[in-house]
Amino acid sequence: MMYIKTILLFIILCPVIYGITYAQPTLSKEIIPTNIAPDIRNQIERLYNSNPEERAKAAKRLGEAGVQAGPAIPFLIGIFHDEYTILSHSEDRKVESTSPASEASIALSRIGAPAVKPLITALKDENVPVRFWAAKTLGEIKDARAVEPLGTLLKDKKSKIQQIANEALQKIIENMKDKQETKHLLDVLKSKECVVRLMAVKALQDIKDISIVEPLIHCLEDEDKSVREQAAEILGKIKDRRAVGPLINTFQNGDRDIQKSVKKALVNIGEPAVEPLILSLKNEKTEIRTVSASILGDIGNNRAVVPLIDALQDESWNVRYEAAKALGKIKDPHAVEPLIDAMNDKSTDVRANATKALVEIGIPALESLVIALKHEKMPIRSSTASILGDIGDNRAVVPLIDALQDESWVVRYEAAKALGKIKDPHAIEPLKDILNDRVTNVREVAEGALKKIRGANTEPQKSR
C-alpha cells in the first residue's frame, strides 16, 4: 500500500517538478550582471520564478523598459522554450492567451536593434520553440541583418519554422520597400535562397529608382524561374533601354519558361526595342525570328514594316505566320501587296493570317484588292472576295458582281457571300442570275445573300 502511495505521489509531483525545471532560463542565474540598473536586475531574476505568470510579467516589464533592458536580452531569449499558457481577461472581458515565451518575444521586439545579433544566433538553436520565437521576433524588429539568417530557416525540417521564417522575411522586406531602402533590397537580391530573392524582386516593383535596372538585368540570369519572370516584368514597367539587349538575349538563350514575361516587357519598352528586334528577324534560330516578329507587331512601330514584309518570305511558316499577323496589327498600306501575295502561301495558317491582316488594314487596301480579284491564281481571287465582303465598302460591289462570273465556283461562292455582307441593292439582279449556277453551294449562298439584301432594304427607317 505504501508503495502505491509513493507512485501516486510521484505521478502528481512529477509535472510540477518538471514544470519548475522547464521554466528556468537556459542561462545560469549566477551570470546575471551586477552592474546594471536594480529594476532591470530584479526583473531578470523574476524570470526564474516558479510561477509562470510571474515570469510573463517580468518579461513584460523588461519590454516596457525598452533599450535600457539590453542586459536582459540573453535571459529573455533563454525563456523562449517556456510556452506555458497563461489565460487572462481583457477590459472588455475577452479571454486572452499569452506565455512567458510570447511576452519575451514582445519585450525583445521593443528592445529592438541590440537584440538582433543574439536572436540571429538563436535561429540555430536545437530547440524548436527557441527557433520559432527568434524568427518571429526578428520579423517584428524588421532589421535587414536578419534576412539571410532567416532564409536558412526556409529549409528547416519543421514546417512551422519554415512558415514563421517566411512571414518574418516578408515583414522585413516589405518594411524596406515602405522606407524606400533600395540599397538593402539590392543586397537581398544576392541571397542564396530563391524565395528570398523573389520577395526582394517583388518589393522592387514599386520603387522608381534607375539604380535598380542593372541588378534586375542580372536577375534575368537567376536560377529560379519566378525571379527571372518578375525581373522581366519590372524591367518592362521601368522602360529603360538598357534592358532591351538583355531581355532579347533571354529568349535567344532558349529560356522558354519566361518568354511571355519577356515579350510583355519588350512591348512595354516599345520604340527602343524596335531596332534590336528587327536585327533578331535575321537570327539563325527560327524561334527567335518568330518571337521577334510577334513582338514587333505588338509594338506597332512602322519602322518594322519593311523587315516584316521581308519576313513573309522566311523559310519557316511560323515566322511567316507571325509576320503576316504583325503587319495586320501595324496596318501600314505598304504591306498590302505583299500580304496579297501571302494569300497564296503553301501554309493554310499563313494564308489565314494574311487574309485577316488585309481586313485589318481595310479601306487603304481596297484598290489593290479590287485588282487582285483578277489575279491569275484562284486562291488569291477567292480570298480577296472574302476580304472585300468583310471590309464592306460599296466600291467593291461592281468588281464583286463581275466575280460572280469567275470560272472557279469557289470565287463565285465567296463573291456572292461578300455581296450579301455589303447588302447593296445593285447586286440583287446579278445574284438572281446565279440562282441557276451549276454548283449547289453557289446557288445556296446566292439565295442567302439575296435575303440579306432584301431584308436590309425593306426594314423601316429609324426616325432621326
MIVEXKE-602867 format. One record per residue: x, y, z of N, C-alpha, C in turn. Coordinates in steps of 0.2 Angstrom, whole numbers, padded with zeros to 4 digits, always signed. Layout:
<pts>
XYZXYZXYZ;...
</pts>
This chain:
<pts>
+0004-0006+0000+0000+0000+0000+0004+0006+0000;+0010+0006+0004+0014+0012+0004+0018+0013-0002;+0019+0007-0006+0022+0008-0012+0018+0011-0017;+0011+0010-0017+0006+0013-0022+0006+0020-0020;+0006+0022-0014+0005+0029-0012+0011+0033-0015;+0017+0030-0014+0023+0033-0017+0023+0034-0024;+0020+0030-0028+0020+0030-0035+0015+0036-0037;+0009+0036-0033+0004+0041-0035+0007+0048-0033;+0011+0048-0028+0014+0055-0026+0019+0057-0031;+0022+0052-0034+0027+0054-0039+0024+0056-0045;+0018+0053-0047+0015+0055-0053+0012+0062-0052;+0010+0064-0046+0007+0070-0045+0012+0076-0045;+0018+0074-0042+0023+0079-0041+0027+0080-0048;+0028+0075-0052+0032+0075-0057+0031+0081-0062;+0025+0082-0064+0023+0088-0069+0025+0094-0065;+0024+0095-0059+0026+0101-0055+0033+0102-0055;+0037+0097-0053+0044+0097-0053+0047+0099-0060;+0044+0095-0065+0046+0096-0072+0045+0103-0074;+0039+0106-0072+0037+0112-0074+0041+0118-0072;+0043+0117-0065+0048+0122-0062+0055+0122-0066;+0057+0115-0067+0063+0115-0070+0063+0117-0077;+0058+0116-0081+0057+0118-0088+0057+0126-0088;+0054+0129-0083+0053+0136-0083+0060+0140-0082;+0065+0137-0080+0071+0140-0079+0074+0143-0085;+0076+0149-0086+0080+0151-0091+0086+0147-0093;+0088+0146-0099+0093+0141-0101+0100+0144-0098;+0100+0150-0096+0107+0153-0093+0107+0153-0086;+0112+0152-0083+0113+0151-0076+0111+0158-0073;+0108+0158-0067+0106+0164-0063+0112+0168-0061;+0117+0164-0060+0124+0167-0057+0127+0172-0062;+0125+0172-0068+0129+0176-0073+0125+0183-0074;+0120+0184-0070+0116+0190-0071+0121+0196-0069;+0122+0201-0073+0126+0206-0072+0124+0210-0065;+0129+0212-0061+0128+0215-0055+0128+0223-0056;+0131+0225-0061+0132+0232-0063+0127+0235-0067;+0121+0233-0066+0115+0236-0070+0110+0239-0066;+0105+0242-0069+0100+0245-0065+0096+0240-0061;+0095+0242-0055+0092+0237-0050+0086+0234-0052;+0081+0239-0055+0075+0236-0058+0076+0231-0063;+0080+0232-0068+0082+0228-0073+0084+0221-0070;+0089+0221-0065+0091+0215-0062+0085+0211-0059;+0081+0215-0055+0076+0212-0052+0071+0208-0057;+0070+0211-0062+0065+0208-0067+0068+0202-0070;+0075+0202-0071+0078+0197-0074+0078+0191-0069;+0079+0192-0063+0078+0187-0058+0071+0184-0057;+0066+0188-0059+0059+0186-0059+0058+0181-0064;+0062+0181-0069+0062+0176-0075+0063+0169-0072;+0066+0168-0067+0067+0162-0064+0062+0159-0059;+0057+0163-0058+0051+0162-0053+0048+0155-0055;+0046+0152-0050+0042+0145-0052+0035+0147-0055;+0032+0152-0054+0026+0154-0056+0026+0157-0063;+0023+0154-0068+0023+0156-0075+0021+0163-0076;+0015+0165-0072+0013+0172-0073+0018+0177-0071;+0022+0175-0065+0027+0180-0063+0032+0181-0069;+0034+0175-0072+0039+0175-0077+0037+0179-0083;+0030+0179-0085+0027+0183-0090+0027+0190-0089;+0025+0192-0082+0025+0199-0080+0032+0202-0080;+0037+0198-0078+0044+0200-0078+0046+0202-0085;+0045+0198-0090+0046+0199-0097+0043+0205-0100;+0037+0206-0098+0033+0212-0100+0036+0218-0097;+0038+0218-0091+0041+0224-0088+0048+0226-0091;+0051+0221-0093+0058+0222-0097+0056+0225-0103;+0051+0223-0107+0049+0226-0113+0048+0233-0112;+0044+0235-0107+0042+0242-0106+0048+0246-0105;+0054+0243-0103+0060+0247-0101+0063+0249-0108;+0062+0245-0113+0064+0247-0120+0072+0245-0120;+0076+0249-0124+0083+0248-0125+0087+0248-0118;+0084+0251-0113+0088+0251-0106+0088+0243-0104;+0083+0239-0106+0083+0232-0104+0088+0228-0108;+0093+0231-0112+0098+0227-0116+0101+0222-0112;+0103+0223-0106+0107+0217-0102+0102+0211-0101;+0096+0212-0102+0091+0206-0101+0090+0202-0107;+0093+0204-0113+0092+0201-0119+0093+0193-0119;+0099+0191-0117+0101+0184-0117+0096+0180-0112;+0094+0183-0107+0089+0180-0102+0082+0179-0105;+0080+0184-0109+0073+0184-0112+0073+0178-0117;+0079+0178-0121+0079+0173-0126+0079+0166-0123;+0082+0166-0116+0083+0160-0113+0076+0157-0110;+0071+0161-0111+0064+0158-0109+0060+0157-0115;+0063+0157-0121+0059+0156-0127+0056+0149-0127;+0059+0144-0123+0056+0137-0123+0050+0137-0118;+0049+0142-0115+0044+0142-0109+0037+0144-0112;+0033+0140-0115+0027+0141-0118+0021+0139-0114;+0022+0140-0107+0017+0138-0103+0011+0143-0104;+0005+0141-0105-0001+0145-0107-0004+0149-0101;-0005+0155-0102-0007+0159-0096-0014+0163-0099;-0019+0162-0096-0025+0165-0098-0027+0171-0093;-0030+0176-0097-0032+0182-0093-0038+0185-0096;-0041+0190-0093-0047+0193-0095-0045+0200-0097;-0047+0203-0103-0045+0210-0105-0051+0214-0102;-0050+0221-0103-0055+0225-0101-0062+0224-0103;-0063+0222-0109-0069+0220-0112-0071+0213-0111;-0068+0210-0106-0069+0203-0103-0068+0197-0108;-0064+0199-0113-0062+0193-0118-0056+0190-0115;-0057+0183-0116-0051+0179-0113-0045+0180-0118;-0039+0181-0115-0033+0182-0119-0028+0177-0117;-0024+0175-0121-0019+0170-0120-0012+0172-0121;-0008+0171-0117-0001+0173-0118+0004+0167-0115;+0010+0168-0114+0015+0164-0111+0021+0168-0110;+0026+0165-0106+0032+0169-0104+0036+0170-0111;+0036+0164-0115+0040+0165-0122+0037+0171-0126;+0030+0171-0126+0027+0176-0130+0029+0183-0128;+0028+0184-0121+0030+0190-0118+0037+0192-0119;+0042+0187-0119+0049+0188-0120+0050+0191-0127;+0046+0188-0132+0047+0190-0139+0045+0197-0140;+0039+0199-0137+0037+0206-0137+0042+0211-0134;+0045+0209-0128+0050+0213-0125+0056+0214-0129;+0058+0209-0132+0064+0209-0137+0063+0213-0143;+0057+0213-0146+0055+0217-0151+0055+0225-0149;+0053+0226-0143+0053+0233-0141+0061+0235-0139;+0065+0231-0137+0072+0232-0136+0075+0234-0143;+0073+0230-0148+0075+0232-0155+0082+0230-0157;+0085+0234-0160+0092+0233-0164+0097+0229-0159;+0098+0231-0153+0103+0227-0149+0101+0220-0148;+0095+0218-0150+0093+0211-0149+0094+0207-0155;+0096+0210-0161+0096+0206-0167+0101+0201-0167;+0107+0203-0166+0113+0198-0166+0112+0192-0162;+0110+0193-0155+0108+0187-0151+0102+0183-0154;+0097+0186-0157+0092+0182-0160+0094+0178-0166;+0098+0181-0170+0101+0178-0176+0104+0171-0174;+0108+0172-0168+0112+0166-0165+0106+0161-0163;+0101+0163-0160+0096+0158-0158+0092+0155-0163;+0093+0157-0169+0089+0154-0175+0093+0147-0176;+0099+0146-0174+0102+0139-0174+0101+0135-0169;+0097+0137-0164+0096+0133-0158+0092+0126-0159;+0094+0121-0156+0091+0114-0157+0084+0114-0155;+0082+0118-0150+0075+0118-0148+0071+0122-0152;+0065+0118-0155+0061+0121-0159+0057+0128-0157;+0055+0128-0151+0052+0134-0149+0056+0140-0149;+0063+0139-0147+0068+0144-0147+0069+0147-0155;+0069+0142-0159+0070+0145-0166+0064+0148-0169;+0058+0146-0166+0051+0149-0168+0051+0156-0166;+0052+0157-0159+0051+0164-0156+0057+0168-0159;+0063+0166-0160+0068+0170-0163+0066+0173-0169;+0064+0168-0174+0062+0171-0180+0056+0176-0180;+0051+0174-0176+0045+0179-0175+0047+0185-0173;+0052+0186-0168+0054+0192-0165+0058+0196-0170;+0062+0193-0174+0066+0196-0179+0061+0199-0185;+0056+0196-0186+0051+0199-0190+0048+0205-0188;+0047+0205-0181+0044+0211-0178+0049+0217-0178;+0055+0215-0177+0060+0221-0177+0062+0223-0184;+0061+0219-0189+0062+0221-0196+0069+0224-0197;+0074+0221-0195+0081+0223-0196+0084+0219-0202;+0087+0223-0207+0089+0219-0213+0094+0214-0212;+0098+0215-0206+0103+0210-0205+0100+0203-0204;+0094+0202-0203+0091+0196-0201+0089+0192-0208;+0089+0195-0213+0086+0192-0220+0090+0185-0221;+0096+0185-0222+0100+0179-0224+0099+0174-0219;+0100+0175-0212+0099+0170-0207+0092+0167-0207;+0087+0171-0208+0080+0169-0209+0079+0165-0215;+0083+0166-0220+0082+0162-0226+0084+0155-0225;+0089+0154-0221+0091+0147-0220+0086+0143-0217;+0081+0146-0213+0076+0143-0210+0070+0140-0214;+0071+0143-0221+0065+0141-0225+0066+0134-0227;+0072+0131-0225+0073+0123-0227+0073+0120-0220;+0071+0123-0215+0070+0119-0208+0066+0113-0209;+0068+0108-0205+0064+0102-0205+0057+0102-0202;+0056+0108-0198+0049+0109-0196+0045+0114-0200;+0039+0112-0202+0036+0116-0207+0034+0123-0203;+0032+0122-0197+0030+0129-0193+0036+0134-0193;+0042+0131-0193+0048+0136-0193+0049+0139-0200;+0048+0135-0205+0048+0137-0212+0043+0143-0213;+0037+0142-0210+0031+0146-0211+0033+0153-0207;+0035+0153-0201+0036+0159-0197+0042+0163-0200;+0047+0159-0203+0053+0162-0206+0051+0166-0212;+0046+0163-0216+0044+0166-0222+0040+0172-0220;+0036+0172-0215+0032+0178-0213+0036+0183-0211;+0042+0181-0207+0046+0186-0204+0050+0190-0210;+0052+0186-0215+0055+0189-0221+0051+0194-0225;+0045+0192-0225+0040+0196-0229+0039+0203-0225;+0039+0203-0219+0038+0209-0215+0045+0213-0216;+0050+0210-0215+0057+0214-0216+0057+0217-0223;+0056+0213-0228+0057+0216-0235+0052+0221-0236;+0046+0220-0234+0040+0225-0235+0042+0231-0232;+0045+0231-0226+0047+0237-0222+0053+0241-0226;+0057+0237-0229+0062+0240-0233+0059+0244-0239;+0054+0241-0242+0050+0244-0248+0047+0250-0246;+0043+0250-0240+0040+0256-0237+0045+0261-0236;+0051+0260-0234+0055+0265-0232+0060+0267-0238;+0058+0264-0244+0062+0265-0250+0070+0264-0249;+0071+0258-0245+0078+0256-0243+0081+0252-0249;+0082+0255-0255+0084+0252-0261+0090+0248-0260;+0095+0251-0257+0102+0248-0256+0101+0241-0252;+0097+0241-0247+0096+0235-0243+0092+0229-0248;+0087+0232-0251+0084+0227-0256+0088+0224-0261;+0093+0228-0264+0098+0226-0269+0102+0221-0266;+0104+0222-0259+0108+0217-0256+0105+0210-0255;+0098+0211-0254+0094+0204-0253+0094+0200-0259;+0095+0204-0265+0095+0200-0271+0100+0195-0272;+0105+0196-0268+0111+0192-0268+0110+0186-0263;+0104+0185-0260+0103+0179-0255+0104+0173-0259;+0106+0168-0255+0107+0161-0258+0100+0158-0259;+0095+0160-0255+0088+0157-0256+0084+0160-0261;+0081+0156-0266+0077+0159-0271+0071+0163-0269;+0068+0160-0263+0062+0163-0261+0063+0170-0258;+0069+0171-0255+0071+0177-0253+0072+0182-0258;+0076+0180-0263+0077+0184-0269+0070+0186-0273;+0066+0182-0273+0059+0183-0276+0056+0188-0272;+0056+0188-0265+0052+0193-0261+0056+0200-0263;+0062+0200-0263+0066+0206-0264+0064+0209-0271;+0064+0205-0276+0062+0207-0283+0055+0210-0283;+0050+0207-0280+0043+0209-0280+0043+0216-0276;+0047+0217-0271+0047+0223-0267+0050+0229-0272;+0054+0227-0276+0057+0232-0280+0052+0235-0286;+0047+0232-0287+0042+0234-0292+0039+0241-0291;+0039+0243-0285+0036+0249-0283+0041+0255-0282;+0047+0253-0283+0052+0258-0282+0055+0261-0288;+0054+0268-0289+0056+0271-0295+0063+0274-0294;+0068+0270-0296+0075+0272-0295+0079+0268-0300;+0082+0272-0305+0085+0269-0310+0091+0264-0308;+0093+0265-0302+0099+0261-0299+0097+0254-0299;+0090+0252-0299+0088+0245-0299+0089+0241-0305;+0090+0245-0311+0090+0242-0318+0095+0237-0318;+0101+0239-0317+0107+0234-0318+0106+0228-0314;+0104+0228-0307+0103+0222-0303+0097+0218-0306;+0092+0221-0308+0087+0217-0311+0089+0214-0318;+0093+0217-0322+0095+0214-0328+0099+0207-0326;+0103+0208-0320+0107+0202-0318+0102+0197-0316;+0096+0198-0313+0091+0194-0311+0088+0190-0317;+0089+0192-0323+0087+0188-0329+0090+0182-0329;+0096+0181-0326+0100+0175-0326+0099+0171-0320;+0095+0173-0316+0094+0169-0309+0092+0162-0311;+0094+0157-0306+0092+0150-0307+0085+0149-0306;+0081+0153-0303+0074+0152-0302+0070+0156-0307;+0065+0152-0310+0061+0155-0315+0057+0160-0313;+0054+0160-0307+0050+0165-0304+0053+0172-0303;+0060+0172-0301+0064+0178-0300+0065+0181-0307;+0066+0176-0312+0068+0179-0319+0061+0182-0322;+0056+0179-0321+0049+0182-0323+0048+0189-0320;+0049+0189-0314+0047+0195-0310+0052+0201-0312;+0058+0199-0313+0063+0204-0315+0061+0207-0322;+0059+0202-0327+0057+0204-0333+0051+0209-0333;+0047+0207-0329+0040+0211-0329+0042+0218-0326;+0046+0219-0321+0048+0225-0318+0052+0230-0323;+0056+0226-0327+0060+0230-0332+0056+0233-0337;+0051+0229-0339+0046+0232-0344+0042+0238-0341;+0041+0238-0335+0037+0244-0332+0042+0250-0331;+0048+0249-0330+0053+0254-0330+0055+0257-0336;+0055+0253-0342+0055+0255-0349+0062+0258-0350;+0067+0256-0347+0074+0258-0348+0077+0254-0354;+0080+0258-0359+0083+0255-0365+0089+0250-0363;+0092+0251-0357+0097+0246-0356+0095+0239-0355;+0089+0238-0354+0086+0232-0353+0084+0228-0359;+0084+0231-0365+0082+0228-0371+0086+0223-0373;+0093+0224-0374+0098+0219-0376+0097+0212-0371;+0098+0213-0365+0097+0208-0360+0091+0204-0361;+0085+0207-0362+0079+0204-0362+0078+0200-0369;+0081+0203-0374+0081+0199-0380+0086+0193-0380;+0091+0194-0376+0096+0188-0375+0093+0183-0371;+0088+0185-0367+0085+0180-0363+0081+0175-0367;+0077+0177-0372+0074+0172-0376+0078+0169-0381;+0084+0173-0383+0088+0170-0388+0092+0164-0385;+0093+0164-0378+0096+0159-0375+0092+0153-0373;+0086+0153-0376+0082+0147-0375+0078+0147-0369;+0077+0152-0366+0073+0152-0359+0066+0153-0361;+0063+0147-0363+0056+0147-0365+0051+0148-0359;+0053+0147-0353+0049+0147-0347+0047+0155-0346;+0051+0159-0348+0049+0166-0346+0048+0171-0353;+0047+0167-0358+0046+0171-0365+0040+0176-0364;+0035+0174-0361+0029+0178-0361+0030+0184-0357;+0034+0184-0351+0036+0190-0347+0040+0194-0351;+0045+0191-0355+0050+0195-0359+0046+0199-0365;+0042+0195-0368+0038+0198-0373+0034+0204-0371;+0031+0203-0365+0027+0209-0362+0031+0215-0360;+0037+0213-0358+0042+0218-0356+0044+0222-0362;+0046+0219-0367+0049+0222-0373+0043+0227-0376;+0037+0224-0376+0032+0228-0379+0031+0234-0375;+0031+0234-0368+0030+0240-0364+0036+0245-0365;+0042+0242-0366+0048+0247-0368+0047+0250-0374;+0044+0247-0379+0042+0250-0386+0047+0252-0390;+0047+0258-0392+0052+0261-0398+0059+0259-0397;+0062+0259-0391+0069+0257-0390+0071+0250-0392;+0066+0246-0392+0067+0239-0393+0066+0237-0401;+0064+0242-0405+0062+0240-0412+0068+0238-0416;+0073+0242-0416+0079+0241-0420+0083+0234-0418;+0084+0233-0411+0086+0226-0409+0082+0220-0411;+0075+0221-0411+0071+0216-0413+0071+0215-0421;+0072+0220-0425+0072+0220-0432+0079+0215-0434;+0084+0217-0430+0090+0213-0431+0089+0205-0429;+0085+0204-0424+0083+0197-0422+0079+0193-0428;+0076+0197-0432+0072+0194-0438+0077+0190-0442;+0083+0191-0442+0088+0188-0446+0092+0182-0442;+0090+0181-0435+0093+0176-0431+0093+0170-0434;+0098+0166-0433+0098+0159-0436+0093+0154-0433;+0090+0156-0427+0085+0152-0424+0078+0154-0426;+0075+0149-0428+0068+0150-0430+0064+0153-0425;+0064+0150-0419+0060+0153-0413+0061+0160-0412;+0068+0162-0412+0069+0169-0411+0066+0174-0416;+0067+0172-0422+0064+0176-0428+0056+0176-0427;+0053+0171-0425+0046+0170-0424+0044+0175-0418;+0047+0175-0412+0045+0179-0407+0046+0186-0408;+0052+0188-0412+0053+0195-0414+0048+0198-0418;+0046+0194-0423+0040+0196-0427+0034+0198-0423;+0032+0193-0419+0026+0194-0414+0027+0200-0410;+0033+0201-0407+0034+0207-0403+0033+0214-0407;+0036+0214-0413+0036+0220-0417+0029+0222-0419;+0025+0217-0420+0018+0218-0421+0014+0221-0415;+0016+0219-0409+0013+0221-0403+0015+0229-0402;+0021+0230-0404+0024+0237-0403+0021+0242-0408;+0020+0239-0414+0016+0243-0419+0020+0249-0422;+0027+0249-0422+0030+0254-0425+0031+0253-0432;+0030+0258-0436+0030+0257-0444+0037+0256-0446;+0043+0257-0442+0049+0255-0445+0050+0248-0446;+0046+0244-0443+0046+0237-0443+0043+0234-0450;+0039+0238-0453+0035+0236-0459+0039+0232-0464;+0045+0236-0467+0049+0233-0472+0052+0226-0470;+0055+0226-0464+0058+0220-0462+0053+0214-0461;+0047+0216-0459+0042+0211-0458+0039+0208-0465;+0039+0213-0470+0037+0211-0477+0042+0206-0479;+0049+0207-0478+0054+0203-0480+0053+0196-0476;+0051+0196-0470+0049+0190-0466+0044+0186-0469;+0040+0189-0473+0034+0185-0476+0037+0179-0481;+0044+0180-0483+0047+0175-0487+0052+0171-0483;+0051+0171-0476+0055+0167-0472+0054+0159-0474;+0059+0155-0473+0059+0148-0474+0054+0144-0469;+0053+0147-0463+0049+0144-0458+0042+0147-0459;+0037+0143-0459+0030+0145-0459+0028+0149-0453;+0031+0147-0447+0030+0150-0441+0032+0158-0441;+0037+0159-0444+0039+0166-0445+0035+0170-0450;+0033+0167-0455+0028+0170-0460+0022+0171-0457;+0019+0166-0453+0013+0167-0449+0013+0173-0445;+0018+0174-0441+0019+0180-0436+0020+0186-0440;+0024+0186-0445+0025+0192-0449+0018+0195-0452;+0014+0190-0455+0008+0192-0458+0003+0195-0452;+0003+0192-0446-0001+0194-0441+0001+0201-0438;+0008+0202-0438+0011+0208-0436+0009+0214-0440;+0009+0213-0447+0008+0218-0452+0001+0220-0452;-0004+0215-0450-0011+0217-0449-0012+0221-0443;-0008+0221-0438-0008+0225-0432-0006+0232-0433;+0000+0232-0437+0003+0239-0439-0002+0243-0444;-0005+0239-0448-0010+0242-0453-0006+0247-0458;+0000+0246-0460+0003+0250-0465+0001+0248-0472;-0001+0253-0476-0004+0251-0483+0002+0248-0487;+0008+0250-0485+0014+0247-0489+0014+0239-0489;+0011+0236-0484+0011+0229-0483+0005+0226-0487;+0001+0230-0491-0005+0227-0494-0003+0222-0500;+0001+0224-0504+0003+0219-0510+0007+0213-0508;+0012+0214-0503+0015+0208-0500+0010+0203-0497;+0005+0206-0493+0000+0202-0490-0004+0198-0495;-0006+0202-0500-0010+0198-0506-0006+0192-0508;+0000+0193-0510+0004+0188-0512+0005+0182-0507;+0004+0184-0500+0005+0179-0495-0002+0175-0495;-0007+0177-0498-0013+0173-0498-0012+0167-0502;-0007+0166-0505-0005+0160-0509+0000+0156-0506;+0001+0158-0500+0007+0154-0496+0005+0146-0496;+0010+0142-0495+0008+0135-0495+0005+0133-0488;+0006+0137-0483+0003+0136-0477-0004+0139-0476;-0008+0135-0474-0015+0137-0473-0015+0142-0468;-0011+0141-0462-0011+0146-0457-0009+0153-0459;-0004+0153-0463-0001+0159-0466-0006+0163-0470;-0009+0159-0474-0014+0162-0479-0020+0165-0474;-0022+0162-0469-0027+0164-0465-0025+0171-0462;-0019+0171-0459-0016+0177-0456-0016+0183-0461;-0014+0181-0467-0013+0187-0472-0020+0189-0474;-0025+0185-0474-0032+0187-0475-0034+0192-0470;-0033+0190-0463-0035+0194-0458-0032+0201-0458;-0025+0200-0459-0021+0207-0459-0024+0212-0464;-0026+0209-0470-0029+0214-0475-0036+0217-0473;-0039+0213-0470-0046+0215-0467-0044+0221-0462;-0039+0219-0458-0037+0224-0453-0035+0231-0456;-0031+0231-0461-0029+0237-0465-0035+0240-0468;-0040+0236-0470-0046+0239-0473-0046+0244-0479;-0049+0249-0478-0050+0254-0484-0044+0255-0488;-0038+0256-0485-0032+0258-0489-0030+0252-0493;-0033+0246-0492-0031+0240-0496-0036+0239-0502;-0041+0243-0502-0047+0242-0507-0045+0242-0514;-0041+0247-0516-0039+0247-0523-0035+0241-0525;-0030+0239-0521-0026+0233-0523-0030+0227-0523;-0035+0226-0518-0039+0220-0518-0044+0220-0524;-0046+0225-0526-0051+0225-0532-0047+0222-0538;-0040+0224-0539-0036+0222-0544-0035+0215-0543;-0034+0213-0537-0032+0206-0535-0038+0201-0537;-0044+0204-0538-0050+0199-0540-0049+0196-0547;-0044+0199-0550-0042+0197-0557-0036+0193-0557;-0033+0191-0551-0027+0188-0551-0027+0181-0554;-0021+0179-0557-0021+0173-0561-0022+0166-0556;-0021+0167-0550-0021+0162-0545-0028+0162-0541;-0032+0156-0542-0038+0156-0539-0038+0157-0531;-0034+0154-0527-0034+0155-0520-0034+0163-0518;-0030+0167-0522-0030+0174-0521-0036+0177-0523;-0039+0175-0528-0046+0178-0530-0051+0177-0525;-0051+0171-0523-0057+0169-0518-0056+0172-0511;-0050+0172-0509-0048+0176-0503-0050+0183-0503;-0048+0186-0509-0049+0193-0510-0057+0195-0510;-0061+0191-0513-0068+0192-0512-0070+0192-0505;-0068+0187-0502-0070+0186-0494-0068+0193-0491;-0062+0195-0492-0059+0201-0488-0064+0207-0490;-0065+0208-0496-0069+0214-0498-0076+0214-0495;-0079+0208-0494-0085+0207-0490-0084+0209-0483;-0079+0207-0480-0078+0209-0473-0076+0217-0472;-0073+0220-0477-0072+0227-0477-0078+0231-0477;-0082+0228-0482-0089+0231-0483-0090+0237-0486;-0085+0239-0490-0086+0246-0494-0090+0245-0501;-0094+0249-0502-0099+0248-0508-0095+0249-0514;-0089+0252-0514-0085+0252-0520-0083+0246-0523;-0083+0240-0519-0081+0234-0521-0087+0230-0524;-0093+0233-0524-0099+0229-0527-0098+0227-0534;-0097+0232-0538-0096+0231-0546-0091+0225-0547;-0085+0226-0544-0080+0221-0545-0082+0214-0543;-0086+0214-0537-0088+0208-0535-0094+0205-0539;-0098+0209-0542-0103+0207-0547-0100+0203-0553;-0094+0206-0555-0090+0203-0561-0088+0197-0559;-0086+0196-0552-0083+0190-0550-0088+0184-0549;-0094+0186-0550-0099+0181-0550-0099+0176-0556;-0095+0179-0561-0094+0175-0567-0088+0172-0568;-0084+0171-0562-0077+0168-0562-0078+0161-0564;-0073+0158-0567-0073+0151-0569-0073+0146-0563;-0070+0149-0558-0070+0145-0552-0076+0146-0547;-0079+0140-0546-0085+0140-0541-0083+0143-0534;-0077+0142-0532-0075+0145-0526-0075+0152-0526;-0073+0155-0531-0073+0163-0532-0080+0165-0532;-0084+0162-0536-0091+0164-0537-0095+0163-0530;-0093+0158-0526-0096+0157-0519-0094+0163-0515;-0088+0165-0514-0085+0170-0510-0088+0177-0512;-0088+0178-0519-0091+0184-0521-0098+0185-0519;-0102+0180-0520-0109+0180-0518-0110+0181-0510;-0106+0178-0507-0106+0179-0499-0104+0186-0497;-0099+0189-0501-0097+0195-0499-0102+0201-0501;-0106+0200-0506-0111+0204-0508-0117+0204-0503;-0118+0198-0500-0123+0198-0495-0121+0201-0489;-0115+0202-0488-0112+0206-0482-0113+0213-0483;-0111+0216-0489-0111+0223-0491-0119+0225-0491;-0123+0221-0494-0130+0222-0494-0132+0228-0498;-0129+0229-0504-0130+0234-0509-0136+0231-0514;-0141+0235-0515-0147+0233-0519-0145+0232-0526;-0139+0235-0529-0137+0234-0535-0135+0227-0537;-0134+0223-0532-0132+0216-0533-0137+0211-0533;-0144+0214-0532-0149+0209-0532-0150+0205-0539;-0150+0209-0545-0151+0206-0551-0146+0201-0553;-0139+0203-0552-0134+0198-0553-0134+0192-0549;-0136+0193-0543-0137+0187-0539-0143+0182-0541;-0148+0185-0543-0153+0181-0546-0151+0177-0552;-0146+0180-0556-0144+0176-0562-0140+0170-0560;-0137+0170-0554-0133+0164-0552-0137+0159-0548;-0144+0160-0547-0148+0156-0543-0148+0149-0547;-0146+0149-0554-0146+0143-0558-0139+0140-0559;-0134+0143-0555-0127+0141-0555-0127+0133-0555;-0122+0130-0558-0122+0123-0558-0120+0120-0552;-0117+0124-0547-0114+0122-0541-0119+0123-0535;-0121+0118-0532-0126+0119-0526-0124+0124-0521;-0118+0124-0519-0115+0129-0514-0116+0136-0516;-0115+0137-0523-0115+0144-0525-0123+0146-0525;-0127+0142-0527-0134+0143-0528-0137+0145-0521;-0135+0141-0516-0137+0142-0509-0135+0149-0506;-0128+0150-0507-0125+0156-0504-0128+0163-0508;-0130+0162-0514-0133+0167-0518-0140+0169-0515;-0144+0163-0514-0150+0164-0511-0150+0167-0504;-0145+0165-0500-0144+0169-0493-0143+0176-0494;-0138+0178-0499-0136+0184-0500-0142+0189-0502;-0146+0186-0506-0152+0190-0508-0157+0191-0502;-0158+0187-0498-0162+0188-0492-0159+0193-0488;-0153+0193-0487-0150+0198-0483-0151+0205-0486;-0149+0206-0492-0150+0212-0496-0157+0215-0496;-0162+0210-0497-0169+0212-0497-0171+0214-0490;-0169+0210-0485-0171+0212-0478-0168+0219-0476;-0162+0220-0478-0159+0226-0476-0162+0232-0479;-0165+0231-0485-0168+0237-0489-0176+0237-0488;-0179+0233-0484-0186+0233-0483-0187+0235-0475;-0182+0235-0471-0183+0237-0464-0185+0244-0464;-0190+0246-0460-0192+0253-0459-0186+0257-0456;-0186+0263-0459-0180+0268-0457-0182+0271-0451;-0176+0271-0447-0177+0274-0440-0177+0282-0440;-0182+0284-0436-0183+0292-0436-0176+0295-0434;-0175+0301-0437-0169+0304-0434-0171+0310-0430;
</pts>
